[in-house]
């Protein structure tokens, strides 16, 4: 790590709601971050305690993200995995924006670099319609179908890797699971996989998404019911135009 070199992003492996995530580009900043964590959580009992976490993930920061209205965003996609195994990508996706305009010279300001709505909703500048949008309605983003194809290819690679290692991932016949997959797009329209999140009914309606987009979630549930649940009662396969199959593989059952 050298001054003026590449930036990196660090996050604790077991925390959520953006707790402990920082962007840095020097070793000194990294050392200071851990010292601040100890001090902050000694003083504030309401914060999620990450001071005892000993596993962290450090990745090279994608410092040239695609911007819309000068703000960074990531895409939240919903993925259905059923049986052993078929994987579907739901076409309706969300675009989640950082609160402030992008500025790489201000690495310490998470409201510039993090696109999690959970860190924005208490800010007076927060406006729901400007922080959460529909991906397909972003007029400034070109070649959306090419972006969507990259996402499909990435997901196929991810699930192919996961199903090759049964000690960490096991697909179960007659079962299904929903995942929230986060992607980032850079200025050259390359798509990057950020992380996968297990989806629960509560997490589908996080604070900050609002009522305007809840129809997306309801339609996701309806499509999931048709494709993943009804076939077990009718012995007929159903398709849904918004659930796009990206991967299929016959796995051995344990």
KOLKOL-612045 format. One record per atom (N, C-alpha, C, CB): residue in one letter; x, y, z. Coordinates in pm, whole numbers, padded with zeros to 5 digits, always signed. Last residue first. Glycine has a CB too. Example, Ala and Ser with C-alpha at 12.3 -4.5 7.8 and 13.67 -1.06 7.14 Angstrom:
KOLKOL-612045
S+01285-00225+00708 S+01367-00106+00714 S+01290+00003+00787 S+01408-00060+00572 A+01319-00569+00780 A+01230-00450+00780 A+01320-00330+00780 A+01131-00447+00905 
end
This chain:
KOLKOL-612045
X-02756-03647-00134 X-02690-03710-00020 X-02790-03794+00060 X-02627-03604+00071 X-02777-03667-00486 X-02844-03641-00358 X-02771-03716-00247 X-02993-03684-00364 X-02585-03514-00736 X-02611-03634-00658 X-02675-03596-00526 X-02481-03714-00634 X-02741-03290-00968 X-02648-03319-00860 X-02684-03449-00792 X-02646-03205-00760 X-02760-03151-01275 X-02810-03265-01198 X-02705-03303-01094 X-02844-03386-01291 X-02814-02808-01332 X-02718-02917-01318 X-02781-03028-01234 X-02585-02867-01253 X-02844-02488-01471 X-02910-02614-01438 X-02806-02724-01434 X-03023-02648-01539 X-02890-02136-01486 X-02803-02250-01456 X-02889-02372-01424 X-02707-02218-01339 X-03068-01941-01545 X-02928-01912-01575 X-02838-02032-01554 X-02879-01796-01490 X-03393-01852-01640 X-03305-01961-01597 X-03161-01931-01641 X-03354-02096-01656 X-03563-01581-01516 X-03482-01626-01629 X-03384-01733-01581 X-03405-01506-01694 X-03865-01472-01439 X-03762-01558-01381 X-03686-01625-01495 X-03825-01666-01286 X-04050-01346-01594 X-03955-01262-01522 X-03847-01342-01449 X-04028-01176-01422 X-04213-01541-01701 X-04128-01464-01793 X-04026-01378-01721 X-04214-01377-01881 X-04213-01858-01559 X-04254-01719-01541 X-04159-01633-01622 X-04255-01677-01390 X-04344-02191-01579 X-04242-02091-01608 X-04301-01953-01581 X-04192-02103-01756 X-04393-02510-01429 X-04442-02377-01464 X-04323-02285-01490 X-04532-02320-01353 X-04466-02854-01463 X-04364-02749-01454 X-04424-02616-01501 X-04239-02785-01538 X-04674-03057-01259 X-04652-02985-01384 X-04549-02875-01362 X-04785-02925-01437 X-04760-03164-01023 X-04676-03247-01111 X-04661-03186-01250 X-04735-03387-01123 X-04890-03014-00837 X-04961-03040-00962 X-04888-03136-01055 X-04985-02910-01035 X-04724-02982-00622 X-04863-03017-00595 X-04939-03058-00721 X-04934-02901-00528 X-04482-02909-00719 X-04484-03022-00627 X-04626-03068-00595 X-04413-02985-00498 X-04533-02677-00874 X-04504-02805-00941 X-04509-02926-00849 X-04369-02799-01005 X-04567-02465-00677 X-04683-02530-00739 X-04650-02662-00809 X-04746-02435-00838 X-04296-02386-00613 X-04385-02453-00517 X-04497-02530-00586 X-04446-02351-00422 X-04145-02262-00814 X-04078-02347-00716 X-04171-02428-00626 X-03990-02263-00632 X-04313-02117-00989 X-04201-02195-01042 X-04147-02297-00942 X-04088-02101-01084 X-04513-01993-00832 X-04547-02066-00954 X-04436-02163-00994 X-04575-01969-01068 X-04365-01875-00623 X-04469-01974-00593 X-04500-02059-00715 X-04596-01904-00543 X-04210-01694-00769 X-04144-01803-00695 X-04244-01914-00663 X-04080-01750-00566 X-04408-01517-00856 X-04331-01595-00954 X-04264-01715-00888 X-04226-01507-01023 X-04491-01412-00608 X-04586-01480-00695 X-04514-01570-00796 X-04674-01378-00770 X-04253-01293-00515 X-04315-01402-00440 X-04411-01482-00528 X-04389-01347-00318 X-04227-01098-00716 X-04123-01199-00698 X-04179-01319-00622 X-04002-01140-00623 X-04450-00943-00667 X-04445-01018-00793 X-04336-01125-00789 X-04420-00922-00910 X-04371-00838-00420 X-04492-00920-00428 X-04491-01004-00555 X-04616-00833-00424 X-04146-00691-00498 X-04130-00803-00407 X-04252-00895-00413 X-04108-00753-00264 X-04265-00499-00661 X-04159-00583-00715 X-04145-00709-00630 X-04025-00506-00720 X-04430-00361-00492 X-04494-00449-00590 X-04391-00542-00654 X-04567-00365-00698 X-04266-00196-00348 X-04306-00322-00286 X-04376-00416-00382 X-04395-00295-00168 X-04187+00051-00427 X-04127-00063-00496 X-04171-00197-00439 X-03978-00053-00490 X-04324+00231-00265 X-04328+00249-00410 X-04280+00126-00485 X-04244+00369-00450 X-04279+00197+00002 X-04395+00131-00055 X-04395+00136-00207 X-04522+00193-00002 X-03924+00150+00087 X-04052+00218+00075 X-04159+00140+00002 X-04031+00346+00006 X-03657+00115+00141 X-03706+00079+00009 X-03844+00140-00017 X-03713-00072-00006 X-03614+00188+00406 X-03557+00272+00302 X-03603+00237+00162 X-03409+00265+00308 X-03573-00120+00560 X-03604+00021+00581 X-03536+00104+00474 X-03559+00067+00722 X-03653-00402+00348 X-03567-00325+00439 X-03609-00180+00448 X-03423-00333+00394 X-03805-00641+00272 X-03866-00511+00290 X-03781-00426+00384 X-04009-00526+00346 X-03660-00870+00271 X-03710-00824+00142 X-03772-00685+00150 X-03812-00922+00088 X-03612-00930+00532 X-03506-00858+00461 X-03549-00813+00322 X-03384-00945+00450 X-03845-01073+00595 X-03822-00942+00654 X-03719-00864+00574 X-03777-00955+00799 X-03820-01314+00450 X-03933-01223+00423 X-03911-01083+00478 X-04060-01280+00482 X-03468-01336+00360 X-03581-01373+00445 X-03697-01279+00412 X-03543-01365+00598 X-03195-01444+00174 X-03314-01358+00176 X-03419-01418+00268 X-03371-01340+00034 X-02847-01422+00201 X-02966-01504+00219 X-03086-01411+00237 X-02951-01599+00342 X-02651-01261-00042 X-02718-01252+00087 X-02835-01349+00091 X-02767-01107+00115 X-02336-01219-00194 X-02465-01287-00193 X-02521-01284-00052 X-02452-01434-00243 X-02153-00948-00350 X-02180-01044-00243 X-02316-01107-00262 X-02172-00976-00106 X-02050-00855-00609 X-02009-00802-00480 X-02030-00902-00368 X-02084-00675-00449 X-01940-00907-00933 X-02016-00966-00823 X-01962-00912-00691 X-02008-01122-00826 X-01938-00660-01185 X-01865-00730-01079 X-01963-00785-00976 X-01762-00636-01012 X-01928-00584-01529 X-02011-00615-01413 X-01929-00698-01313 X-02141-00691-01454 X-01826-00311-01729 X-01796-00443-01676 X-01878-00463-01548 X-01642-00459-01648 X-01857-00056-01829 X-01971-00148-01834 X-01932-00294-01807 X-02039-00138-01970 X-01663+00118-01772 X-01649+00046-01898 X-01757-00060-01916 X-01512-00018-01908 X-01721+00201-01517 X-01740+00297-01626 X-01729+00233-01764 X-01638+00408-01615 X-01883-00092-01366 X-01783+00015-01375 X-01807+00101-01499 X-01641-00043-01377 X-02129-00207-01143 X-02094-00183-01283 X-01990-00072-01288 X-02220-00147-01369 X-02193-00464-00908 X-02146-00329-00935 X-02102-00321-01080 X-02029-00290-00839 X-02450-00654-00741 X-02356-00635-00851 X-02315-00488-00858 X-02417-00681-00987 X-02574-00883-00505 X-02535-00745-00533 X-02427-00741-00641 X-02485-00675-00405 X-02851-01085-00455 X-02717-01077-00513 X-02687-00932-00550 X-02704-01170-00637 X-03033-01259-00233 X-03016-01124-00282 X-02872-01108-00327 X-03052-01019-00172 X-03202-01568-00291 X-03081-01494-00256 X-03093-01351-00307 X-02955-01564-00314 X-03419-01826-00182 X-03402-01697-00250 X-03275-01630-00198 X-03525-01605-00229 X-03456-02175-00236 X-03404-02065-00155 X-03391-01941-00243 X-03268-02101-00091 X-03631-02490-00202 X-03586-02374-00279 X-03533-02269-00182 X-03701-02316-00366 X-03681-02846-00245 X-03661-02727-00163 X-03620-02611-00255 X-03552-02751-00053 X-03667-03092-00374 X-03795-03049-00315 X-03779-02931-00219 X-03860-03166-00242 X-03322-03159-00295 X-03443-03184-00375 X-03567-03137-00299 X-03455-03334-00410 X-03083-02914-00222 X-03172-03017-00165 X-03292-03036-00256 X-03218-02978-00021 X-02739-02845-00249 X-02873-02826-00305 X-02961-02943-00261 X-02869-02816-00462 X-02502-02726-00041 X-02577-02847-00073 X-02715-02810-00125 X-02588-02940+00050 X-02185-02605+00015 X-02314-02576-00047 X-02380-02706-00085 X-02297-02483-00171 X-01959-02701+00141 X-02002-02565+00173 X-02137-02529+00113 X-01899-02466+00125 X-01923-02955+00052 X-01904-02932+00195 X-01950-02793+00237 X-01758-02950+00231 X-01942-02960-00222 X-02062-02994-00145 X-02045-02975+00005 X-02102-03135-00173 X-01844-02795-00469 X-01789-02810-00334 X-01904-02834-00238 X-01707-02684-00293 X-01981-02753-00696 X-01865-02841-00707 X-01801-02868-00571 X-01763-02781-00801 X-02165-02564-00642 X-02213-02702-00648 X-02100-02802-00665 X-02312-02718-00762 X-02003-02333-00659 X-02062-02375-00531 X-02103-02521-00533 X-02182-02288-00498 X-01940-02319-00933 X-01833-02334-00834 X-01888-02387-00701 X-01762-02198-00811 X-02194-02286-01037 X-02115-02401-01080 X-02001-02427-00981 X-02060-02378-01222 X-02266-02048-00919 X-02335-02169-00875 X-02264-02296-00924 X-02479-02168-00925 X-02081-01876-01054 X-02087-01884-00907 X-02151-02015-00862 X-02165-01764-00849 X-02141-01910-01326 X-02008-01946-01275 X-02010-01964-01123 X-01905-01839-01314 X-02403-01810-01327 X-02378-01948-01369 X-02243-01995-01317 X-02384-01960-01523 X-02355-01545-01252 X-02430-01633-01162 X-02409-01780-01198 X-02579-01599-01166 X-02218-01454-01480 X-02152-01454-01349 X-02222-01549-01253 X-02148-01312-01290 X-02420-01475-01673 X-02297-01553-01686 X-02223-01564-01553 X-02205-01491-01792 X-02606-01289-01575 X-02644-01430-01591 X-02519-01518-01597 X-02729-01448-01719 X-02455-01052-01589 X-02503-01101-01460 X-02539-01249-01468 X-02623-01019-01413 X-02422-01032-01865 X-02305-01052-01780 X-02345-01105-01643 X-02228-00921-01764 X-02691-00986-01934 X-02625-01110-01977 X-02500-01137-01895 X-02589-01102-02127 X-02726-00732-01823 X-02805-00844-01771 X-02742-00977-01811 X-02950-00836-01823 X-02559-00585-01990 X-02530-00593-01847 X-02601-00713-01787 X-02572-00463-01774 X-02700-00614-02226 X-02564-00670-02218 X-02520-00682-02072 X-02464-00581-02296 X-02931-00476-02155 X-02941-00620-02184 X-02804-00686-02180 X-03008-00643-02321 X-02838-00213-02128 X-02884-00286-02010 X-02894-00436-02034 X-03019-00233-01965 X-02703-00010-02278 X-02674-00154-02296 X-02718-00238-02176 X-02525-00174-02321 X-02670+00264-02041 X-02688+00207-02174 X-02663+00056-02170 X-02594+00275-02276 X-02812+00471-01810 X-02737+00347-01825 X-02771+00284-01960 X-02769+00248-01707 X-02987+00681-01798 X-02847+00712-01822 X-02761+00588-01846 X-02792+00789-01704 X-03234+00577-01730 X-03213+00620-01867 X-03066+00644-01899 X-03292+00745-01894 X-03333+00327-01546 X-03220+00421-01544 X-03184+00461-01687 X-03096+00357-01472 X-03522+00130-01541 X-03569+00266-01566 X-03457+00370-01561 X-03676+00303-01466 X-03409-00105-01466 X-03448-00093-01607 X-03499+00046-01641 X-03553-00196-01642 X-03371-00066-01186 X-03258-00072-01278 X-03300-00045-01422 X-03190-00208-01269 X-03553+00164-00996 X-03558+00042-01073 X-03447+00043-01179 X-03696+00024-01140 X-03406+00301-00693 X-03474+00311-00821 X-03480+00174-00887 X-03403+00412-00914 X-03333+00479-00412 X-03373+00346-00457 X-03456+00361-00584 X-03454+00270-00346 X-03268+00746-00386 X-03174+00647-00335 X-03207+00505-00380 X-03169+00652-00186 X-03471+00904-00470 X-03340+00928-00530 X-03238+00823-00489 X-03291+01065-00491 X-03689+00828-00323 X-03698+00813-00468 X-03564+00836-00537 X-03800+00907-00523 X-03605+00900-00055 X-03621+00761-00098 X-03616+00744-00249 X-03751+00706-00046 X-03363+01106+00044 X-03489+01108-00031 X-03504+00972-00096 X-03492+01225-00138 X-03164+01241+00296 X-03215+01118+00236 X-03352+01140+00172 X-03224+01009+00341 X-03066+01453+00434 X-03063+01463+00287 X-03129+01343+00219 X-02921+01476+00238 X-03068+01380+00697 X-03172+01474+00654 X-03177+01487+00502 X-03148+01610+00717 X-03028+01034+00772 X-02969+01159+00724 X-03079+01250+00670 X-02863+01131+00614 X-03137+00794+00825 X-03141+00892+00934 X-03082+01026+00894 X-03066+00838+01055 X-03091+00646+00595 X-03228+00684+00627 X-03240+00785+00741 X-03307+00562+00662 X-02834+00555+00540 X-02878+00683+00486 X-03007+00735+00548 X-02896+00671+00339 X-02765+00304+00604 X-02683+00408+00664 X-02729+00548+00622 X-02537+00389+00625 X-02944+00148+00459 X-02955+00148+00606 X-02870+00255+00671 X-02915+00012+00660 X-02883+00146+00193 X-02982+00244+00238 X-02987+00254+00391 X-03120+00206+00185 X-02556+00126+00075 X-02655+00065+00164 X-02756+00171+00212 X-02586-00003+00286 X-02345+00213-00070 X-02478+00231-00130 X-02588+00166-00048 X-02479+00176-00271 X-02055+00396+00007 X-02143+00283+00037 X-02284+00313-00011 X-02143+00252+00188 X-01929+00637-00065 X-01880+00511-00121 X-01971+00391-00096 X-01746+00482-00066 X-02048+00854+00060 X-02005+00866-00080 X-01987+00729-00142 X-01875+00946-00089 X-02086+00779+00315 X-02206+00820+00241 X-02176+00848+00094 X-02267+00943+00306 X-01832+00738+00417 X-01907+00622+00369 X-02033+00659+00292 X-01943+00533+00484 X-01552+00910+00387 X-01695+00938+00393 X-01774+00822+00332 X-01729+01069+00320 X-01285+00862+00343 X-01336+00840+00479 X-01487+00857+00489 X-01267+00933+00575 X-01211+00932+00088 X-01231+00789+00117 X-01298+00765+00251 X-01098+00718+00114 X-01224+01156-00109 X-01283+01155+00025 X-01315+01010+00065 X-01412+01243+00030 X-01142+01132-00365 X-01048+01196-00273 X-01099+01196-00129 X-01021+01339-00318 X-01348+01036-00513 X-01247+00940-00470 X-01147+01000-00373 X-01175+00884-00590 X-01671+01098-00499 X-01546+01173-00487 X-01441+01080-00429 X-01564+01301-00397 X-02007+01116-00600 X-01885+01037-00591 X-01761+01126-00592 X-01878+00938-00707 X-02252+01269-00387 X-02184+01258-00516 X-02047+01192-00498 X-02169+01396-00581 X-02429+01068-00138 X-02354+01186-00184 X-02288+01161-00319 X-02247+01225-00080 X-02559+00827-00098 X-02630+00951-00067 X-02562+01073-00129 X-02641+00969+00083 X-02566+00569-00350 X-02501+00639-00239 X-02570+00773-00218 X-02348+00659-00266 X-02850+00370-00448 X-02754+00478-00468 X-02690+00525-00338 X-02821+00595-00536 X-02951+00080-00606 X-02939+00147-00476 X-02822+00245-00482 X-02919+00043-00362 X-03181-00053-00815 X-03056+00023-00816 X-03052+00105-00688 X-03045+00115-00943 X-03327-00378-00849 X-03322-00247-00787 X-03184-00184-00807 X-03356-00257-00638 X-03496-00562-01110 X-03385-00543-01017 X-03386-00398-00966 X-03249-00577-01084 X-03668-00806-01270 X-03687-00677-01204 X-03583-00660-01093 X-03832-00664-01147 X-03588-01071-01334 X-03553-00958-01422 X-03568-00823-01353 X-03641-00961-01545 X-03420-01307-01139 X-03544-01228-01153 X-03511-01099-01228 X-03607-01196-01014 X-03267-01599-01242 X-03245-01458-01210 X-03374-01381-01238 X-03126-01399-01293 X-03250-01931-01119 X-03320-01830-01198 X-03284-01690-01147 X-03473-01852-01192 X-03133-02260-01130 X-03112-02125-01079 X-03174-02025-01175 X-02961-02096-01058 X-03171-02590-01015 X-03201-02494-01119 X-03193-02355-01057 X-03342-02520-01183 X-03018-02898-00943 X-03042-02760-00904 X-03077-02682-01030 X-02918-02698-00831 X-03227-02966-00710 X-03082-02987-00716 X-03034-03003-00860 X-03042-03109-00633 X-03457-02708-00608 X-03425-02849-00624 X-03274-02868-00630 X-03491-02906-00750 X-03366-02370-00693 X-03461-02473-00652 X-03408-02612-00685 X-03597-02451-00720 X-03299-02037-00635 X-03237-02168-00657 X-03334-02274-00608 X-03098-02180-00583 X-03343-01715-00752 X-03411-01833-00700 X-03331-01957-00736 X-03556-01843-00756 X-03239-01389-00679 X-03207-01516-00746 X-03278-01630-00675 X-03054-01540-00750 X-03247-01047-00742 X-03300-01157-00664 X-03287-01286-00745 X-03448-01132-00625 X-03010-00780-00721 X-03085-00876-00800 X-03133-00988-00709 X-03001-00933-00916 X-02920-00456-00693 X-02966-00569-00611 X-03057-00656-00698 X-03043-00519-00481 X-02648-00273-00802 X-02771-00339-00843 X-02799-00455-00749 X-02762-00388-00990 X-02526+00042-00676 X-02510-00100-00705 X-02647-00158-00739 X-02446-00177-00585 X-02380+00364-00754 X-02493+00277-00721 X-02452+00131-00739 X-02617+00310-00810 X-02266+00704-00713 X-02239+00561-00725 X-02365+00481-00691 X-02121+00519-00633 X-02357+01000-00886 X-02362+00916-00766 X-02338+00770-00800 X-02498+00932-00696 X-02389+01163-01103 X-02266+01179-01025 X-02263+01093-00898 X-02248+01323-00988 X-02611+01060-01232 X-02623+01189-01163 X-02509+01207-01061 X-02759+01199-01092 X-02454+00763-01200 X-02577+00823-01249 X-02603+00948-01166 X-02699+00723-01240 X-02150+00596-01288 X-02224+00693-01208 X-02352+00735-01278 X-02138+00816-01178 X-01960+00307-01255 X-02054+00379-01339 X-02137+00470-01250 X-02144+00282-01419 X-01651+00344-01070 X-01785+00288-01091 X-01865+00371-01191 X-01861+00281-00957 X-01362+00320-01022 X-01422+00390-01135 X-01559+00331-01165 X-01330+00380-01260 X-01271+00164-00816 X-01269+00309-00796 X-01320+00389-00916 X-01130+00352-00764 X-01330-00095-00641 X-01358-00058-00780 X-01378+00093-00783 X-01486-00135-00836 X-01077-00198-00423 X-01194-00114-00442 X-01210-00079-00589 X-01183+00014-00358 X-00983-00524-00348 X-00949-00402-00421 X-01077-00325-00452 X-00872-00436-00553 X-01078-00633-00021 X-01082-00644-00166 X-01036-00513-00229 X-01224-00680-00214 X-01081-00818+00269 X-01025-00700+00205 X-01023-00725+00055 X-00881-00667+00259 X-01268-00930+00536 X-01246-00946+00393 X-01194-00813+00338 X-01377-00990+00319 X-01196-01079+00854 X-01228-00964+00770 X-01199-00996+00625 X-01149-00839+00815 X-01231-01207+01169 X-01227-01242+01027 X-01278-01124+00945 X-01311-01369+00998 X-01272-01134+01425 X-01132-01158+01386 X-01120-01203+01241 X-01070-01262+01476 X-01466-00926+01629 X-01457-01001+01504 X-01311-01014+01462 X-01540-00933+01392 X-01493-00763+01841 X-01438-00895+01869 X-01426-00981+01742 X-01525-00967+01970 X-01611-00532+01749 X-01477-00521+01804 X-01411-00656+01828 X-01481-00443+01933 X-01858-00505+01662 X-01771-00580+01572 X-01629-00582+01626 X-01773-00520+01432 X-02172-00462+01776 X-02036-00482+01827 X-01955-00568+01730 X-02039-00547+01967 X-02375-00210+01657 X-02344-00351+01645 X-02197-00372+01682 X-02374-00404+01501 X-02445+00041+01908 X-02390-00002+01781 X-02369-00153+01779 X-02259+00070+01752 X-02517+00096+02167 X-02625+00071+02070 X-02573+00021+01937 X-02705+00197+02049 X-02305+00164+02326 X-02361+00030+02345 X-02466-00005+02240 X-02422+00019+02483 X-02022+00332+02271 X-02160+00330+02222 X-02216+00188+02230 X-02169+00383+02077 X-01761+00302+02363 X-01836+00420+02403 X-01984+00411+02371 X-01779+00541+02339 X-01657+00074+02253 X-01647+00087+02399 X-01739+00199+02449 X-01501+00115+02442 X-01689+00130+01991 X-01781+00033+02048 X-01765+00020+02199 X-01760-00102+01982 X-01489+00325+01944 X-01630+00352+01916 X-01722+00258+01990 X-01656+00344+01768 X-01244+00195+02010 X-01289+00312+02085 X-01439+00334+02069 X-01213+00437+02040 X-01228-00014+01823 X-01221-00044+01966 X-01278+00072+02048 X-01076-00073+02008 X-01234+00138+01586 X-01339+00040+01615 X-01343+00008+01763 X-01316-00089+01533 X-00999+00284+01596 X-01127+00355+01610 X-01240+00259+01643 X-01159+00432+01482 X-00813+00080+01547 X-00809+00153+01674 X-00941+00224+01700 X-00693+00253+01675 X-00884+00010+01288 X-00902-00088+01395 X-00896-00022+01533 X-00796-00199+01385 X-00816+00251+01154 X-00952+00199+01151 X-00977+00102+01265 X-00980+00132+01017 X-00543+00277+01183 X-00631+00370+01253 X-00774+00320+01260 X-00628+00507+01186 X-00459+00074+01005 X-00430+00064+01149 X-00524+00154+01229 X-00283+00102+01178 X-00551+00186+00764 X-00600+00056+00808 X-00577+00037+00958 X-00532-00058+00729 X-00404+00421+00746 X-00550+00429+00755 X-00609+00298+00806 X-00611+00464+00617 X-00150+00306+00721 X-00182+00388+00837 X-00332+00402+00856 X-00119+00527+00823 X-00157+00187+00474 X-00152+00102+00592 X-00188+00180+00718 X-00014+00039+00606 X-00393+00340+00247 X-00263+00334+00314 X-00272+00240+00434 X-00218+00476+00358 X-00650+00354+00149 X-00543+00332+00052 X-00403+00339+00113 X-00553+00432-00059 X-00993+00249+00214 X-00863+00303+00254 X-00760+00281+00143 X-00814+00238+00385 X-01319+00227+00341 X-01236+00234+00221 X-01105+00302+00260 X-01308+00312+00104 X-01502+00003+00555 X-01421+00122+00533 X-01348+00111+00400 X-01321+00142+00648 X-01749-00133+00762 X-01696-00122+00626 X-01623+00011+00610 X-01811-00134+00522 X-01870-00155+01012 X-01728-00182+01000 X-01669-00170+00862 X-01702-00314+01049 X-02189-00228+00892 X-02105-00209+01011 X-01960-00245+00979 X-02157-00295+01129 X-02378-00258+00694 X-02259-00178+00663 X-02168-00155+00783 X-02301-00045+00607 X-02557-00451+00781 X-02596-00310+00783 X-02475-00216+00773 X-02674-00279+00911 X-02348-00696+00955 X-02440-00652+00851 X-02468-00503+00867 X-02570-00733+00856 X-02072-00930+01006 X-02154-00815+01040 X-02251-00782+00926 X-02067-00692+01073 X-01881-01122+00951 X-02006-01165+01015 X-02096-01049+01054 X-01974-01246+01137 X-01651-01014+00836 X-01716-01126+00769 X-01854-01158+00825 X-01630-01247+00779 X-01608-00662+00787 X-01608-00780+00875 X-01693-00891+00815 X-01660-00744+01016 X-01433-00521+00509 X-01559-00542+00581 X-01545-00664+00671 X-01678-00559+00483 X-01261-00283+00309 X-01257-00388+00410 X-01393-00398+00478 X-01146-00362+00514 X-01120-00191+00002 X-01236-00185+00090 X-01230-00305+00183 X-01369-00183+00008 X-00861+00019-00133 X-00914-00111-00095 X-01034-00090-00004 X-00805-00197-00024 X-00704+00196-00406 X-00783+00193-00283 X-00834+00052-00261 X-00901+00295-00289 X-00370+00217-00533 X-00507+00167-00541 X-00575+00173-00404 X-00508+00024-00595 X-00181+00510-00432 X-00202+00385-00504 X-00347+00344-00506 X-00119+00275-00443 X-00146+00728-00273 X-00182+00753-00412 X-00200+00628-00494 X-00079+00837-00475 X+00089+00564-00076 X+00006+00683-00090 X-00019+00710-00238 X+00074+00805-00024 X+00067+00208-00098 X+00143+00331-00107 X+00048+00448-00124 X+00244+00325-00223 X+00084-00119+00000 X+00000+00000+00000 X+00088+00125+00000 X-00096+00000+00123 
end
